[in-house]
Amino acid sequence: MNQEIKIITNKIVDEKFIKNLHDAFPVAEDNPNWNLQAVKEFVQNNHNKFLAGYVDNQVAAYLYGCISDRLDNKRKKFYVHGLSTKKEFQRQGVMTAIINYLIDVLKQEGLAAIWLLTEPDNIAAVNLYNKTIGNPKDQIMFTRDF
């Protein structure tokens, strides 16, 4: 990719920021409901992180997640809860830049690891995570909706 990727991590969330996210990533099963107050509260919590990648002043991708506290005094881990890249920016290095930036920040903050879940048949995601995060684990996840 020849264009510069700008990564935004600031804690400032305003209506323009939310509108940009909503326009780029309309509310759907994989995208959050871009509620201004909810996003403000999320980013103001020091255990949460929200990163957006911009190309030519357009939001191209986002990633958000949270730091997991531990009871055993071991170093904390970061869980990636959600991420997405606009179709026209996929496979151009935007999410790779965001993940690599995040990993650098997490290392500086003294965290032990980053982890996330994906479907094994999501080949593009598996390839991205192998390249950026690595170390896939064979585990089973159990969930129960309420």
C-alpha positions in Angstrom: 0.0 0.0 0.0 1.4 3.3 -1.0 -0.9 5.5 1.1 0.0 6.5 4.6 -2.0 4.8 7.4 -2.8 7.1 10.4 -3.8 5.3 13.6 -6.0 7.2 16.0 -6.0 6.1 19.6 -7.2 9.3 21.4 -9.9 9.3 24.0 -11.8 12.1 22.3 -15.1 10.9 20.9 -17.5 13.4 19.4 -20.5 13.2 17.0 -18.3 13.6 13.9 -16.1 10.6 15.0 -19.2 8.5 15.6 -20.8 9.6 12.3 -17.6 8.6 10.4 -17.7 5.1 12.1 -21.4 4.7 11.4 -21.0 5.7 7.8 -18.0 3.4 7.2 -19.3 0.5 9.3 -23.1 0.6 9.4 -24.7 -1.2 12.4 -24.8 -4.9 11.6 -24.2 -8.2 13.3 -20.4 -7.7 13.1 -20.4 -4.0 13.8 -21.5 -2.3 17.1 -24.3 0.1 17.5 -22.4 3.4 17.3 -24.0 5.1 20.3 -22.1 8.3 21.2 -22.5 7.9 25.0 -21.6 4.2 25.0 -18.5 4.8 22.9 -17.4 7.7 25.1 -17.8 5.6 28.2 -15.9 2.7 26.6 -12.9 4.7 25.5 -12.7 6.6 28.8 -12.3 3.3 30.7 -8.5 2.8 31.0 -8.9 -1.0 30.6 -10.4 -0.5 27.2 -8.7 0.5 23.9 -10.2 1.6 20.6 -8.0 2.2 17.6 -9.0 3.4 14.1 -6.9 3.4 11.0 -7.4 6.2 8.6 -6.3 6.5 4.9 -6.7 9.8 3.1 -8.8 11.1 6.1 -11.2 8.2 5.7 -11.8 5.7 8.5 -10.6 2.4 6.9 -10.6 0.0 9.9 -11.1 -0.2 13.6 -10.2 -2.5 16.5 -11.4 -2.5 20.1 -10.9 -4.6 23.2 -10.1 -4.7 26.8 -7.4 -5.5 29.3 -8.1 -8.6 31.5 -7.1 -8.3 35.1 -5.8 -11.4 36.8 -6.1 -12.6 40.4 -2.7 -14.4 40.4 -0.6 -11.2 40.0 0.6 -12.4 36.6 0.8 -9.8 33.9 -2.4 -8.8 32.3 -3.6 -9.9 28.8 -5.5 -7.9 26.1 -8.6 -9.4 24.5 -9.6 -8.1 21.1 -13.4 -8.0 21.1 -14.1 -6.6 17.7 -12.4 -5.4 14.5 -13.3 -4.6 11.0 -11.9 -3.2 7.8 -13.9 -1.5 5.0 -14.0 -3.7 1.9 -12.1 -1.1 -0.3 -9.2 -1.1 2.3 -9.0 -4.9 2.9 -5.6 -6.6 2.1 -3.8 -3.2 2.0 -2.1 -3.4 5.4 -4.5 -1.2 7.4 -5.4 -3.8 10.0 -1.9 -5.2 10.1 -0.7 -1.7 11.0 -3.3 -1.3 13.7 -2.5 -4.7 15.3 1.2 -4.1 15.2 0.8 -0.6 16.7 -1.4 -2.1 19.4 1.1 -4.8 20.2 3.8 -2.2 20.6 1.6 -0.2 23.0 0.7 -3.3 25.0 4.3 -4.3 25.4 5.2 -0.8 26.6 2.4 -1.1 29.1 3.8 -4.4 30.4 1.0 -6.7 29.3 1.8 -10.4 28.8 -0.2 -11.2 25.7 -2.9 -10.4 23.2 -5.7 -12.8 22.3 -8.8 -13.1 20.2 -11.2 -15.6 18.7 -12.1 -16.2 15.1 -13.8 -18.9 13.0 -11.4 -21.4 11.5 -13.0 -21.0 8.1 -12.4 -17.2 8.1 -9.2 -17.7 6.0 -8.4 -14.0 5.6 -8.6 -13.4 9.4 -6.6 -16.6 10.2 -3.9 -15.4 7.8 -3.8 -11.9 9.3 -3.6 -13.3 12.9 -0.9 -15.8 12.0 1.1 -12.9 10.5 0.6 -10.4 13.3 -0.3 -12.3 16.5 0.7 -15.9 15.8 0.5 -18.9 18.1 -3.0 -20.3 17.3 -4.3 -22.5 20.1 -6.6 -25.5 19.8 -9.3 -24.6 22.3 -13.0 -24.8 22.5 -15.1 -21.8 23.4 -18.4 -22.2 25.2 -21.0 -19.4 25.2 -24.5 -18.9 26.5 -26.7 -16.0 25.4 -29.1 -14.4 27.9 
